[in-house]
Amino acid sequence: MNRLTTSRGGFDLTRFPESPRDPLRAWDAADEYLLRELEGIDGVPTDLSGTVVVLNDRWGALVTALADHRPVQITDSYLTQRATQANIERNGVAADAVRLATTQDPPPDRIDVLLVRVPKSLALLEDQLHRLAPHVHAGTVVVGAGMVTEIHTSTLRLFERILGPTRTSLAVKKARLIFCAPDPGLSRGENPWPRSYALPAGVGAVSGLTVTNHAGIFCADRLDVGTRFFLQHLPSRRGPEHVVDLGCGNGVVGLAAALDNGEAQVTFIDESYQALASAETTFRAHIDNTDASATARFLAADGMSGVPAGTVDLVLNNPPFHAHRTTTDETAWRMFNGSRAALRRGGELWVVGNRHLGYHAKLRRLFGNCDVAASDPRFVVLRAVKQ
C-alpha cells in the first residue's frame, strides 16, 4: 500500500487485486499533475461544483481524492471498479459519494468537468469521446492526463475532431496535461464503433461468421493469429456441459464451443465491459439463428472469481500477458489457479499461448499434468486435466 499526498489530504491506495509481487503504485505522475491542476497550479482552483466525470481512472486514485465533489467514474475495467470500491472504503469515503459506471452505461445528461486519463487504446478513446460529446457544453472544463509516452499527435487530433480546440501543457515528471475547449457546434461525424468483420474460412464452427467488436478490445478489426490457431484445434464435445470462455474478448472461442455442442451452457468472462458487450452481441446474432439450445451468460469478473468451485467441465483460455504497459504472468497465473478450482474432477483447461511464455511448466506444477494438443513455430495449445 502507498500513500498519495495532495492538498486535499493523504490517501492510502492499492491496485486490484492486491499482490505482494506487484511493486506498482495505484497512481502515477499524470494523476498527481492532474490533481495539482485542479487545485490551482496558477492560483485559481477549478470549479468542481457541477457534475464531475472521471474517465479511465485506472485504480480509483482520482475519484478517491475528489470524493467530496461526488464524481462519476466511467471505466471499461471491472478491476478498476473493484480497486475503486476498496480504495474509497479504505479511506473512509461513503459508498454513495462516487458513482461507478461502465463504458456501456449512459453518461450523465450534463457534464461540467470532464477529466480523462488517456487510455492505451486510441480506438477506445475515440469511442468514449463520441459517447460523451453530446453531454458536454461550451463551459465544460475538459482536462486530459497521461505520461508523455501515452500522448501522441493522434491523441490530440481526436480531442480536436470530436470535442474542440486542444492544447497541451509542458511535461512534468514525464507527464503531460491536455486542455480542450468544447465546441458544441463542431461537426464530429458518426461514431465508427462498434465495428464488424467476417471471420475467415478454416476456423471451425465459426468460419465465415460476422463478429461485432466494440472499441478497445484486442484485435478489434481482425482475427488475431493466436485465436485463429486456437479455433483450429478446439476440442469437439457433445452433451450437456458447462464451458467457460475465460478472457473472452469478442467471444469467438465461446461461440465456436456453443455451435459445436448445441447443449452447452457457455459462460463468457472478461474484465472488460467492452469485450463482454462484443461477445454478447456476436453470440446472440448467431445462436438465435440456429437450432442449437446452447445458453450463455456474460460475467464481468477477475478471472474465475465469480464461478462456483467444481461446476465447470471445460475452460478455454487465451490469457493476456500484458497489464497496461507491463509484461507479466500474474493474470495468467490467477486464471490457471481459478480454473483449477472451478473445474469438476476430470474437467479440462485448454490454453493457447506463445511458446516462449512457458505455460506448460505452470500447468504441470498446478495440475500435475499437461499435454500439448497442437503446436506450430509460434503458438502452442495445451491441455490440463483436473485429477
N, C-alpha and C positions, 0 to 999 in steps of 0.2 A: 504494500500500500504506500502511496505517495501523497504529499500534501501540496495542493495548489493554493498559493497565496495571492490574493487580489485585494483591491481597496474595499471590496465588499466583505472581506473576511477570508479565512482559510477553509479549505475543503479537502477532506480525505477521500481519495478516489482510487478505484481499481478498474481494470478491464474485466471482461467476462468471456469465458469462465476464468476464475482466478486460478493461477498455476504458479508454483514456485519456480518453474522453468521459464516463465515469461518475464524477462527483465524490463519490458517496456512500460512506460507510464500511460495513464489514461488520458493524457493531453499532450500537446506539443507546443512549439513556439508560435505556431499560427493561431492556436486558441488563445494564448497569452496576449498576442498582439491585438487580436480582435477585442478581447475584453478591455484592454487598455484604451483602445479607440473609443469604445462605448463609454468608458469612464471619463474621457475628455483629455486626450493627449494634448489638444490645442487649448485646453482650459474650458471647453464647452461640452458638457456631457450630452450624450444622445438622449432625446426624449423617448422613454420606453413606456409611456403611459397608455399607449394604444395596444393593438394586437401584435404581439411579437412572435414570429415564426422562425424557428431554427432548423435549417435543412442540413441533413447529413452529419449531425453532431455524433462523432464516432463512438464515444463511450459515455456520453451524458455530461461531460465536464461543463459545457456551455450552459445547458439548461439548469444544471445544479447551481452554478454561480449566479444565474439570472432568475432563480425560482421566485424571488419577491415580485417579479413582473408577470408571473403566471404564463410562461411561454408555451407555445405549441411546438413540439418536436416532430418533424417528419423524417422518416428514415425507411430505407429498404431492408434494414437488417434487424432480425429477431434478436441477435446477440447484443446489438446496440440498445434495444429496448430493455433487455434483461439487465445490462450494465447500468442503464439509467435508473431503473427501479431500485437496484441495490445501492447506487450512489446517493440518490435523494433520501432513501431511508437511513443510510449510514450518517448523513449529515443533518438529520432531524427535520427534513423538509416534508410537509404534509403531502400525502399521496396525490391529492387533487390539485396541488399547486402547479403541476406540469401535466399538460395534455399530451399523451403519446398517440401519434398517428402514423400510419404507414403510407408509402408512396401510392397505394391503391385506394386510400381513403379520400373523401372530398376535403379540400383545404378550407380554411376559414373563408367566409364570404368577403371579408375585408382584411387586408394585411397592411399594417402601418410600419412595421420594421421587419425586414427580411434579412436574416443572417445565413450565409451559405458557406459551409465547408466544401471546398471543391472536391468532388469525388474522383476516384481513379478513372472511371468510365466517362468519357465525353458524351457518349450516347445517353447515359443516364441523366447527366446534367441538362442536355438538350430537352429531353422529355419532361424533366422536372420544371424547367423554366417555362416551357409551353403550358404546363398544367397550372402554374401559379400566376402567369402573366395577367389573366383576366381579373385577378383578385388584388393586384397592386394598383396604386393610383399615383398621380403626379407628385404627391407629397411623401410617398413611401421611401423610407431610408433603406437602401439596399447596400449591404457590405458583404463581400466575399472574403474568404481567407484560405490560404494554403501555403505550403512550402514552395520555394521558388521552383523546385523540380516538378511541381504539380500544376503550375500556372503557365500556360503557353499562349501564343498569339491566337490559336484556335479557341482557347477558353474565353478570351476577351471578346472575340468575334461573336461567340454565342450570346453573351450578355448584350452586346451591341445590337445584334439582329433581333433578339426576342424581347428585350426589355427597354433598352435605350442607351444613350451615350455613356461610355465607360472609360475609366482611367484607373491606373494602379498607383500604389504607394511605393516609397523606397523600401528596399529589403532590410529587415531587422532580424538578426539571428537566423538568417536563411529563410525567413517567412515574408510573405507579401500580402497586402490587402487589395481588394478590388472595390472601387466605388462606382456605382451605377445610378443614373438619374432616370427613373422610368418615364417613358413617353407613351401615354395612353393611346395616342393616335398612330402609333407605329404599325405598319403593315408587316406582320411577322410570318404570315403564311400558316399552313396547317401543320399540326404536329405529325411528324412522319412515323411515330410509334403508336402501337406495335407494328411490326413487320412480319411478313410470311415468306417462306421459301419451300420448295418441293424437295423432299429427300431423294437421294439418288437411288438407282437400282442396285441390287446386290446387298441390301442391308436387312434381309429377313422380312418379317411380317409388316414392317413399316415402309418398305420400298415404295417410292413414288408418292407417299402421302405428304400433305401440306402441314407444316409446323408453324405455329404462331409464336413470335418472340417479342416480349416486352424489352424495353431498353435496359441495358446494364447487365444482362445475363451473358455468360461465356459463349463466345462464337454465335452472336445473335443473327448473323447474316449467312451462316453456312454450317454444315455439319462438321464438327471438329474430327480430326483423324483418329483420336483415341476412342471416342464414342462410336465412330464408324467401325473400328476394329472390334469393339465390344459387341455391337449389334450382330456382327457376322458370326459370333461364337457364343451367343447366349444359350443356356440350357433350354431344351424343349421339354415342357412339363404338361401334365394332364391332371384333371380332377381339382376339387376344391382345395385351395391353399391360400395362405396369406403371404403376399410378396411385398417387399419394401424396395422402392427406388430411392436410395439414400443419397442425398445431394443431387436431387433430380434434375436441376436445370430446367430445360424446356419440356422434360418428361418423356422424351422419345424412348428411353430404355424401358420405363414402366409401361408405356403404351404398347411396345413390342411384346412384353410379357403378357399383357391383357389380351392382345389379339391372338397370341399363340395359344393361350389357355383361357378360354372363354368363361371358365368357372372360378377364375382367380379373384381374390379381393386384393387390390393394389393400394398401398399407402405411399403417397409421394411426399417426401420430406426434403425441405431445404430451409436454410436460414434467411433466404432472400424472398421477400414478398413478390417481387417482380418475376422471379423464377416460378413460384407457385401459381401465379396468375397465368403464365405462359403454359405451364403443364396442364392446368385445368381446362383452358380454352382448347388446347390441342386434343386432349383426351375426349372431351365432350363432342367435339366436331366429328370424331371418327368412330367412337364406340356407339354413339347414338344411331349411326348409320349401318350397324352390323347386327347380326343375331346373337352376338356374344352377350352373356349375362354378367360379365365382369363388372365389379363395382369398385369405386375409388373413393379415397378421402385424401385431403391435401392439408399437410400439417407443417406449420412453422415451428421449428424446434432446433435445439442444439444437438445435432446428431440424432441418436435413438432415444433421447431422454424422455420423449413423450409416448414411447411404446412399452406396454407392459412386458415384463420378463416372461420368456417361454411361450410366446404367442405367434412367432413368425417361422415360416417354413423356408423362405428364400430371401436373401438380401442381395441386391445388385448395386454395386458401388463403384463410382469413378471419383475417388477423393481428390480434393484440391490440395496443392502443396504450396500455395501462397496465401498469406494473410496480409491484406493491404499490400505493402511492398516488401514483405519479409518472406523468405523461403523457410518453410517449417514443416515438420511431420506431426505437429501437435494435433491438427484437425483429423488427419488420417488415423492416428493412434486412438483418439476418442471415438471415432466412427467404428473402428475394429472392436474395441472393448464393448461399446454399446451394442454392436451387432451380436457378439457372443452372448451377452446377457439376454437379448430379446429372442434369440433363436430357440426353437424347441430342440430336444435331443435328436440328432440326425439331420437337423436343419443345416442349410449351406449358405456360406457367404462367398459370392463371386466378385472379384475385384479386377479392374483394369488399371494399369499404370505404366509409366515409363520404366523400362527395365532397370535403369540406373538407380531408381528410388529404393530398391531392395525390400519391397513389401513382403516377399516370401519369408524373409527372416523373422519379421514381426509376427506374421500369421502363424508360423510354426511355433514360435515362442508362446503365443496366446492360445492357439487351438490344439497344439500338439501334432498338427498335420498341415500340409499344404501341397496341392498338386498343380502343375502347370497344365491348364486346359488348352491354351493356344499361345503362340508367340511369333513375333517377327523381329527384324533387327531393332525396332524401336520400342514396341509395346509387348506386354505380357498380360494374359488373363489367368488369374489364379483362383483356385477353389479350395476353401477350407470347410471342414465339416465339424459341427459341434458333437463331441463324443458323449 
